[in-house]
Amino acid sequence: MRMSNSKTKLAVDNQSKNEFGKFTNLLDRLLAVPHSELKAALDAEKQEKKAAKSGLASVHVSAEKG
């Protein structure tokens, strides 16, 4: 069963609007987060990685000595 061009075009237009709406919603939610909150989360993650890396290094060195 074939759809006419107008129905196909309408379906594509609705899909594009729906995808654009989702994208716009995502950007709105992303931009609503304050910079300070994002920076604090990134700094906390950086500290966790640094602590994990230094902890792994000390375990690795002590294992080699044993």
LINVENSUL-V422979 format. One record per residue. N is the residue number from 0. RES is the residue in one letter. PSI is psi as a letter, one per 40 degrees, with the letter a starting at -180 (999 if undefined). NEAR is the number of other C-alpha atoms within 8 Angstrom. Layout:
N_RES_PSI_NEAR + N_RES_PSI_NEAR
This chain:
0_M_h_2 + 1_R_i_3 + 2_M_i_6 + 3_S_i_6 + 4_N_d_6 + 5_S_d_6 + 6_K_d_8 + 7_T_d_9 + 8_K_d_8 + 9_L_d_8 + 10_A_d_8 + 11_V_d_8 + 12_D_d_8 + 13_N_d_8 + 14_Q_d_8 + 15_S_d_8 + 16_K_d_8 + 17_N_d_8 + 18_E_d_8 + 19_F_d_8 + 20_G_d_8 + 21_K_d_8 + 22_F_d_8 + 23_T_d_8 + 24_N_d_8 + 25_L_d_8 + 26_L_d_8 + 27_D_d_8 + 28_R_d_8 + 29_L_d_7 + 30_L_e_7 + 31_A_e_6 + 32_V_h_8 + 33_P_i_7 + 34_H_d_6 + 35_S_d_6 + 36_E_d_8 + 37_L_d_9 + 38_K_d_8 + 39_A_d_8 + 40_A_d_8 + 41_L_d_8 + 42_D_d_8 + 43_A_d_8 + 44_E_d_8 + 45_K_d_8 + 46_Q_d_8 + 47_E_d_8 + 48_K_d_8 + 49_K_d_8 + 50_A_d_8 + 51_A_d_8 + 52_K_d_8 + 53_S_d_8 + 54_G_d_8 + 55_L_d_8 + 56_A_d_8 + 57_S_d_8 + 58_V_d_8 + 59_H_d_8 + 60_V_d_8 + 61_S_d_8 + 62_A_d_7 + 63_E_d_6 + 64_K_d_5 + 65_G_999_4
